[in-house]
Amino acid sequence: MKILDGVSLALEKGKCLGIAGESGSGKSMLSLSIPRLIPPSSIVETKGEILFEGKDLLGLSEEEMRILRGKEIAFIFQEPLTAMNPIMPLQEQLAETIYAHEDNITEKEVFTLVLRALELSGFPEPEKYLNAYPYQLSGGMQQRALIAMALILNPKLIIADEPTTAIDVSLQVQLLERLKSIIKSEESSMIFITHDLGVLRVIADELAIMYCGLVLEYGKCEEILKAPKHPYTSDLIAALPRLSEAKALPKAIPGFQPSPERRPAGCVYAERCSKAIKSCFESRPYLADCGNGVLCACFLSS
């Protein structure tokens, strides 16, 4: 069963790539594939390359990957209470990442790095939180703590898998602005995975729309959200609630996403697409230039 099929994306320094799609589209599988966090027992075959700083991550040993994870590639998980150790104070959890990668480092240097990471992630007076346990932090602070853990060694790539899902809207905006500022100031890059296109409008420079393990539209985030080329992207946007239009209800997408083992020979979205034509069911469209820096896998748009 091929979970990801022909996914090809690129990310520049200082930029954020957003990946969106409904549940089961392959977003999280893609995010876990990059730092090779998928258990080897779950993988039958891998093809292609994952290039990072000129190195193919698929060709590295597990020890070489362990060195990269946390130091050069960091992950922000969705649920703080499952990603953090409930019986370890915040300072120790942050320091643990440092000691896993730095042998010759003093306690004073570790303390400085911990405070810097907490400040970057938006902790007011971070010294007050050093001995706090996860349960003593609010939901927003817990999420900031995960961000601090990812930033502790100033990684070159940050992968954030739905980091704002578990917090309220007012805190979402603060965290998104904080992450955007960090990317620019620290010259890092970020892959931001979410099902919420509204969130990506705030933070992403480029956007990839995924469905059934394939990328259906890819390019400049602003351009895609302003003038979507693929019917699936248009349907996702139409499904968003609009507070400015009181009588306009979100439009649900009819039908269900096919599972990877039942991926059709034609366009994977044809069965649910209101614009599908005969050729959509007979052969699969591939990403092609649709203008304005956008690639689209649709016979009607390319």
C-alpha positions as CSV (number, residue, x, y, z in Angstrom):
1,M,0.0,0.0,0.0
2,K,1.6,3.2,-1.2
3,I,0.8,6.0,1.4
4,L,2.7,8.8,-0.3
5,D,2.8,8.9,-4.1
6,G,5.0,11.2,-6.1
7,V,5.3,13.9,-3.4
8,S,8.0,16.5,-4.5
9,L,8.4,19.7,-2.5
10,A,11.2,22.3,-1.9
11,L,11.8,24.7,1.0
12,E,14.1,27.7,1.1
13,K,15.8,29.1,4.2
14,G,13.7,31.6,6.1
15,K,10.5,30.4,4.5
16,C,7.4,28.5,5.7
17,L,5.8,25.7,3.7
18,G,2.2,25.0,4.6
19,I,0.7,21.5,4.0
20,A,-3.0,21.2,4.2
21,G,-5.7,18.7,3.5
22,E,-8.4,16.8,5.4
23,S,-7.7,13.9,7.8
24,G,-6.1,10.9,6.0
25,S,-4.6,12.9,3.2
26,G,-1.0,12.0,4.2
27,K,0.1,15.2,5.9
28,S,1.4,13.6,9.1
29,M,2.9,10.7,7.3
30,L,4.9,13.2,5.2
31,S,6.0,15.1,8.3
32,L,7.2,11.9,10.0
33,S,9.0,10.7,6.9
34,I,11.4,13.6,6.7
35,P,13.1,13.0,10.1
36,R,12.5,9.3,9.6
37,L,10.3,8.9,12.7
38,I,8.2,6.1,11.1
39,P,9.1,2.7,12.6
40,P,11.1,0.6,10.1
41,S,8.7,-2.3,10.8
42,S,5.9,-0.2,9.2
43,I,7.8,0.4,6.0
44,V,8.0,-2.2,3.2
45,E,9.7,0.0,0.5
46,T,11.0,3.5,0.1
47,K,11.7,5.3,-3.2
48,G,13.1,8.7,-4.0
49,E,15.2,11.1,-1.9
50,I,14.8,13.4,1.1
51,L,17.5,16.0,0.6
52,F,18.5,18.2,3.5
53,E,21.5,20.5,3.2
54,G,22.7,18.4,0.2
55,K,22.5,15.1,2.1
56,D,20.0,12.3,1.3
57,L,18.4,11.5,4.7
58,L,17.3,8.1,3.4
59,G,21.0,7.1,3.0
60,L,22.1,8.1,6.6
61,S,22.5,5.6,9.4
62,E,20.2,5.7,12.4
63,E,23.1,7.2,14.5
64,E,23.6,10.0,11.9
65,M,19.8,10.6,12.0
66,R,19.8,10.8,15.8
67,I,22.4,13.5,15.6
68,L,20.4,15.5,13.1
69,R,17.1,15.2,15.1
70,G,16.7,17.9,17.6
71,K,19.9,19.7,16.6
72,E,19.3,20.5,12.9
73,I,15.7,19.1,12.4
74,A,13.2,19.8,15.2
75,F,9.6,18.7,15.6
76,I,6.7,20.5,17.3
77,F,4.1,17.9,18.2
78,Q,0.3,18.5,18.4
79,E,-0.4,17.4,21.9
80,P,1.8,18.9,24.6
81,L,0.7,16.5,27.4
82,T,1.7,13.5,25.4
83,A,5.0,15.0,24.1
84,M,6.2,16.2,27.5
85,N,7.3,14.2,30.5
86,P,4.7,14.9,33.2
87,I,7.2,14.2,36.1
88,M,10.1,16.4,34.8
89,P,10.4,20.2,35.4
90,L,10.5,22.4,32.3
91,Q,14.2,23.3,32.7
92,E,15.2,19.6,32.8
93,Q,13.2,18.7,29.7
94,L,14.8,21.5,27.7
95,A,18.3,20.7,29.0
96,E,17.8,17.0,28.1
97,T,17.9,17.9,24.4
98,I,21.1,19.9,24.8
99,Y,22.9,17.2,26.7
100,A,21.8,14.6,24.1
101,H,23.8,16.6,21.4
102,E,26.4,18.6,23.2
103,D,29.2,16.8,25.2
104,N,31.4,19.7,26.2
105,I,29.0,22.2,27.6
106,T,28.8,23.9,31.0
107,E,25.7,24.2,33.2
108,K,25.9,28.0,32.8
109,E,25.8,27.6,29.0
110,V,22.9,25.2,29.3
111,F,21.0,27.7,31.5
112,T,21.6,30.5,29.0
113,L,20.3,28.3,26.1
114,V,17.2,27.3,28.1
115,L,16.3,30.9,29.0
116,R,16.9,32.0,25.4
117,A,14.6,29.3,24.0
118,L,11.9,30.2,26.6
119,E,12.2,33.9,25.7
120,L,12.0,33.2,22.0
121,S,8.9,31.1,22.4
122,G,7.1,33.9,24.3
123,F,7.4,33.1,28.0
124,P,7.2,36.3,30.1
125,E,9.8,36.2,32.8
126,P,11.0,32.7,31.9
127,E,12.9,32.3,35.1
128,K,9.6,31.8,36.9
129,Y,8.7,28.7,34.9
130,L,12.0,26.8,35.1
131,N,10.8,24.5,37.8
132,A,7.2,24.2,36.7
133,Y,5.8,20.9,35.7
134,P,3.6,20.5,32.6
135,Y,0.4,20.2,34.5
136,Q,1.1,23.6,36.2
137,L,1.2,25.4,32.8
138,S,-1.8,26.6,30.8
139,G,-2.6,25.2,27.4
140,G,-0.9,28.1,25.7
141,M,2.2,27.8,27.9
142,Q,2.4,24.1,27.3
143,Q,2.4,24.7,23.5
144,R,5.1,27.4,24.0
145,A,7.1,24.9,25.9
146,L,7.0,22.5,23.0
147,I,8.2,25.4,20.7
148,A,11.0,26.1,23.1
149,M,12.1,22.5,23.1
150,A,12.2,22.6,19.3
151,L,14.2,25.9,19.3
152,I,16.7,25.0,22.0
153,L,19.6,24.2,19.6
154,N,18.6,26.7,16.8
155,P,17.6,24.0,14.2
156,K,17.7,24.7,10.5
157,L,14.3,23.0,9.9
158,I,11.3,23.0,12.2
159,I,8.4,20.6,11.4
160,A,5.2,21.7,13.2
161,D,2.3,19.1,13.0
162,E,-0.9,20.9,13.9
163,P,0.7,22.8,16.8
164,T,-2.3,25.2,17.3
165,T,-5.1,22.7,17.2
166,A,-5.5,22.2,21.0
167,I,-5.5,25.9,21.9
168,D,-8.1,28.7,21.6
169,V,-8.2,31.1,18.8
170,S,-6.8,34.1,20.7
171,L,-3.7,32.2,21.6
172,Q,-3.4,30.8,18.1
173,V,-2.8,34.2,16.6
174,Q,-0.1,35.0,19.2
175,L,1.7,31.7,18.6
176,L,1.5,32.0,14.8
177,E,3.0,35.5,14.9
178,R,5.7,34.3,17.3
179,L,6.6,31.4,15.0
180,K,6.7,33.6,12.0
181,S,9.0,36.0,13.8
182,I,11.3,33.2,14.8
183,I,11.6,31.9,11.3
184,K,12.7,35.3,10.0
185,S,15.0,36.2,12.9
186,E,16.7,32.8,13.3
187,E,17.0,32.1,9.6
188,S,15.3,28.7,10.1
189,S,12.8,27.1,7.8
190,M,9.4,25.6,8.8
191,I,7.0,23.0,7.5
192,F,3.6,23.7,9.0
193,I,1.0,21.0,8.8
194,T,-2.7,21.7,9.4
195,H,-6.2,21.2,8.2
196,D,-7.0,24.9,8.8
197,L,-6.4,27.0,5.7
198,G,-7.1,30.1,7.8
199,V,-4.0,29.4,9.9
200,L,-1.8,29.0,6.8
201,R,-3.0,32.4,5.5
202,V,-1.1,33.9,8.5
203,I,2.1,32.0,8.5
204,A,2.8,30.1,5.2
205,D,4.8,31.5,2.2
206,E,4.1,28.4,0.0
207,L,1.3,25.9,0.2
208,A,0.8,22.3,-0.8
209,I,-2.7,20.8,-0.9
210,M,-2.7,17.1,-0.2
211,Y,-5.3,14.5,-0.9
212,C,-5.1,10.7,-0.7
213,G,-1.3,10.8,-0.4
214,L,-0.8,13.1,-3.5
215,V,-0.1,16.8,-3.9
216,L,-3.0,18.3,-6.0
217,E,-1.9,22.0,-5.8
218,Y,1.4,23.6,-4.9
219,G,2.7,27.1,-5.0
220,K,2.5,30.5,-3.4
221,C,0.1,30.4,-0.5
222,E,-1.4,33.8,-1.1
223,E,-2.1,33.1,-4.8
224,I,-3.6,29.6,-4.1
225,L,-6.0,31.0,-1.4
226,K,-6.9,34.0,-3.5
227,A,-7.5,32.1,-6.7
228,P,-7.5,28.3,-6.2
229,K,-6.9,26.3,-9.4
230,H,-7.9,22.8,-8.2
231,P,-11.5,22.0,-7.5
232,Y,-10.5,20.3,-4.2
233,T,-8.8,23.5,-3.0
234,S,-11.9,25.5,-3.9
235,D,-14.1,23.0,-2.0
236,L,-11.8,23.2,1.0
237,I,-12.1,27.0,1.0
238,A,-15.9,26.8,0.6
239,A,-16.0,24.6,3.6
240,L,-14.5,27.2,5.8
241,P,-17.0,29.1,8.1
242,R,-17.3,32.8,7.3
243,L,-18.1,35.1,10.2
244,S,-18.6,38.1,7.9
245,E,-21.5,36.3,6.1
246,A,-24.1,35.4,8.7
247,K,-26.4,33.5,6.4
248,A,-23.6,31.7,4.4
249,L,-23.2,28.2,5.8
250,P,-20.0,26.2,5.1
251,K,-20.4,23.8,2.2
252,A,-19.6,20.3,3.1
253,I,-17.7,18.2,0.5
254,P,-19.9,15.2,-0.4
255,G,-18.6,11.6,-0.2
256,F,-15.4,10.3,1.4
257,Q,-11.7,10.3,0.6
258,P,-10.6,6.9,-0.8
259,S,-8.1,4.9,1.2
260,P,-4.6,4.5,-0.3
261,E,-5.1,0.8,-1.2
262,R,-8.2,1.8,-3.2
263,R,-6.7,4.8,-5.0
264,P,-8.4,5.1,-8.4
265,A,-6.6,5.0,-11.7
266,G,-7.8,8.4,-12.7
267,C,-7.9,11.6,-10.6
268,V,-8.1,10.7,-6.9
269,Y,-10.7,13.5,-6.4
270,A,-12.9,12.7,-9.4
271,E,-15.6,10.8,-7.5
272,R,-16.3,13.9,-5.3
273,C,-15.7,16.6,-7.8
274,S,-18.6,18.5,-9.2
275,K,-16.6,19.5,-12.3
276,A,-15.2,16.1,-13.2
277,I,-15.2,15.1,-16.9
278,K,-14.8,11.7,-18.6
279,S,-10.9,11.9,-18.8
280,C,-10.8,12.6,-15.0
281,F,-11.9,9.0,-14.4
282,E,-9.7,7.4,-17.0
283,S,-6.2,8.8,-16.4
284,R,-4.5,10.6,-13.6
285,P,-3.5,14.3,-14.1
286,Y,0.0,15.3,-12.8
287,L,1.2,18.6,-11.5
288,A,1.6,21.2,-14.3
289,D,2.2,24.9,-14.4
290,C,-1.1,26.8,-14.1
291,G,0.5,30.3,-14.0
292,N,1.3,32.8,-11.2
293,G,3.8,30.4,-9.6
294,V,1.2,27.6,-9.0
295,L,1.3,23.9,-10.0
296,C,-2.0,22.1,-10.3
297,A,-2.9,18.4,-11.0
298,C,-6.2,19.0,-12.9
299,F,-7.1,18.5,-16.5
300,L,-9.4,21.5,-16.3
301,S,-6.8,23.9,-14.9
302,S,-3.6,23.0,-16.6
